[in-house]
Amino acid sequence: MALDELGTKKTAKGSDRGAALLEFAMLLPLLLLVMLGIVDFGWALAQNLDVRHGARETSRLLAVDHFDFTTACNRMDLATGVTITVSRSGGAVLDEATATVTADLNTLTGFFDGWLPSTLTSEVKVLMEQAPTWSTPQTQSCT
């Protein structure tokens, strides 16, 4: 057995650096796909949470009769592409009000568009704590 100047064993066929580079080159696309998947799914989850938060905030505004579309839109991080629809079952205290928030899903990479929904929707129903002064139903897009 022959040793090199550093005292490590020499192989008969030479260095294995080329094999390691080839293995890395074969695994790199898979690793990038996994990394981009984590980023895209995380981004989609963040947008879904914002839509759900917007529906909860809008329903709370409906319940206490402080509703207007500008306030509801400002309570969400999504700047555009959001549609808010509000309705109610009657015009008295303890009647049911519904807030529905819908937004288009925007992905970062586009690789996983087939696996993710194209729109995100959240609907929240709440009992009104005060008699409403707003008319029903109403739909508006946030700009």
PyMOL commands that set and color helices and strands:
alter all, ss='L'
color gray80, all
select helices_A, chain A and resi 17-63+69-74
alter helices_A, ss='H'
color red, helices_A
select strands_A, chain A and resi 82-88+96-104+119-127+138-141
alter strands_A, ss='S'
color yellow, strands_A
deselect
rebuild
show_as cartoon
